[in-house]
Amino acid sequence: MTQNSKPVLRFAPSPTGFLHIGGARTALFNWLYAKHTGGTFLLRIEDTDRERSTPEAVDAILKGMAWLGLNWDGQTVYQFARAGRHRAIAEQLLAEGKAYRCYATPEELDEMRAKQRAEGKPTRYDGRWRDRDPASAPPGAPFVIRLRSTDEGETVVHDKVMGDVRFANDQLDDMILLRSDGTPTYMLAVVVDDHDMGVTHVIRGADHLNNAARQLQIIHALGWPVPVYAHVPLIHGPDGAKLSKRHGALAVEAYRDMGYLPETMRNYLLRLGWSHGDDEIISTEQAIAWFNLENIGRSPARFDFKKLDNLNGHYLRTMDDAALTETLAQHLTHASPPIVLNSKVRARITAAMPGLKERAKTLIELAQSAGYLYTDGPRTLDDAAAKVLSPEARAALGAMLQALEQTDWSAPALEAATRNFAEGRGIKLGQAAQPLRAALTGHTTSPPVFGVLETLGREESINRIRAYAE
C-alpha cells in the first residue's frame, strides 16, 4: 500500500448458509476499519461451491448486512463469475514454470494417503508429478494444475492480531489451483480476487490462518503485494466451548426476529473480541472513531445472551419514543401473523412508550407489554388477570368507575381519585389499582396504570372497565 492510498477492506462470505454471528462480526470489523481510515469496504460473495451455494443464502447475507447497517461500496462481486480470470492466472503460473500438471488419478492419491497413514505420516500430496515430463502421461488423461510451492525454509504470516505465525514450507504441499474440470479452487480465487479488487487489509476469522500461509505462496509466486493480515479469534459459548445454536450461533435475521436492535448488535459484536478501556456501551460513531487492529484480543470471546439482553434494554430506553414506535411497528410486520398498526394506535403507543420501554429488554417484550394498545374493546384475560378479577374486585370496579367518570382524565387526577376511593374503602392503593390494570390490559403487569388510563382515553378506558365491572 502506498503512503497516500486508503485501505481497501472486504467481507467475503460463502453463500452455503446464512450470515451467522461470527461472519457478522467479521463484516463489522472490516466495515469499521474502512470507516475509521476513510477507506473502502467491499462485499464479495464466494459462490464457487456450486453444489452448496444457494440464492436463498445470498439473499439472507445481503438482508443481514442491510439490517445491521453495514453498507458496502460499489457493486457486489460474485466470485464464480470471475472463473475465467482465475483460470487465466493458473495458466500464467503454468507457463512460467511456477505450476505444473499433475496426472495422478483419484485411486493413486487414495493409495498414497493410505500408505502415509499406515506409516504414521501426515497425509499430503507427495509431489509425484512435480518433476515428471507431462509427455509421460497417457494421451488425453485428465489433470489438475498444482502450484510448485517452495519446499524449503518457512512461510511467515505477519499478523496484526496473532503476531508472526511461522509455517515450515515442507509441511505445505503443492496445492491444486485448477481442478481437472477446469474450475479454480478457493485458494486461487481468493488471491486473484483480493488482488484485482485492490484489497490491502484482510480481517477474518482465525480459522483462516492456515489458508493465509498457502495463499501467501501463491501471492509470492505471482509477485503481488501482500495484504495486511488480522486473524480474529473465534467466538465461543459462555461455557468456553465452540459456539453452537444453543449458544447463539444463529442467522443474523434470527436476532432481528428475537427483538434485538441493529445498534445493539453492532455494539455487542464489537465488544466480542475488541475493547476500548472499560467501555461497554459504545455508539457506532464512537466505534468508527476508535476502532483499530491493535485492540483486537488474542483470546476467543464468549457469547452471553444476558449481556446482550441488558445492552438491548439500554438502547431501547435511550431511543426516541416516536422512533421506537416506528421500529416496533416494523418488527410487528414480521410477527406471525403480521400485525399492522394504524396511525391512531401508533400515536397511542408513542404516548405510552416512556412507561413501556422501562421494563422491556427486547422488541418482543415491548410488543407484549404494548399489546393492550393495538385494538379497542374488552381484553382477553390471562390466568393471573382472571384470578385478580374476583366477584369482590368486579364489584369494587363498578363503584370505582363512578368516581373515575367524574374525574379530569389525566394521570395525576386519576391517581388521586383512585387513592381517595381506596382510602374510603379502607384498602391499599394496589388493591384498587390491580383490578383496574387487569380490566384495562388483560394482564397483571403493565406500565403505571394511571398512565395507561390517560393513554387509552376516557371513552376506551370506561368501555374496558365496564366490561368487567359489577
Sequence and secondary structure as in RCSB ss.txt:
>XXXX:A:sequence
MTQNSKPVLRFAPSPTGFLHIGGARTALFNWLYAKHTGGTFLLRIEDTDRERSTPEAVDAILKGMAWLGLNWDGQ
TVYQFARAGRHRAIAEQLLAEGKAYRCYATPEELDEMRAKQRAEGKPTRYDGRWRDRDPASAPPGAPFVIRLRST
DEGETVVHDKVMGDVRFANDQLDDMILLRSDGTPTYMLAVVVDDHDMGVTHVIRGADHLNNAARQLQIIHALGWP
VPVYAHVPLIHGPDGAKLSKRHGALAVEAYRDMGYLPETMRNYLLRLGWSHGDDEIISTEQAIAWFNLENIGRSP
ARFDFKKLDNLNGHYLRTMDDAALTETLAQHLTHASPPIVLNSKVRARITAAMPGLKERAKTLIELAQSAGYLYT
DGPRTLDDAAAKVLSPEARAALGAMLQALEQTDWSAPALEAATRNFAEGRGIKLGQAAQPLRAALTGHTTSPPVF
GVLETLGREESINRIRAYAE
>XXXX:A:secstr
  TT   EEEE   TTS  BHHHHHHHHHHHHHHHHHT EEEEEE    TTT  HHHHHHHHHHHHHHT   SS 
 EEGGGGHHHHHHHHHHHHHTTSEEEE   HHHHHHHHHHHHHTT       TTSSS GGGS TT   EEEE   
 SSEEEEEETTTEEEEEEGGGS   EEE TTS B HHHHHHHHHHHTT  EEEEEGGGHHHHHHHHHHHHHHT  
  EEEEE  EE TTSSB  TTTT  BHHHHHHTT  HHHHHHHHHHTTB  TT     HHHHHHH  STTB SS 
EE  HHHHHHHHHHHHHHS HHHHHHHHHHHHTTSSS     HHHHHHHHHHHHHHHHH SSHHHHHHHTGGGTS
 S     HHHHHHS HHHHHHHHHHHHHHHTS SSHHHHHHHHHHHHHHHT  HHHHHHHHHHHHHSSS  S HH
HHHHHH HHHHHHHHHHH  
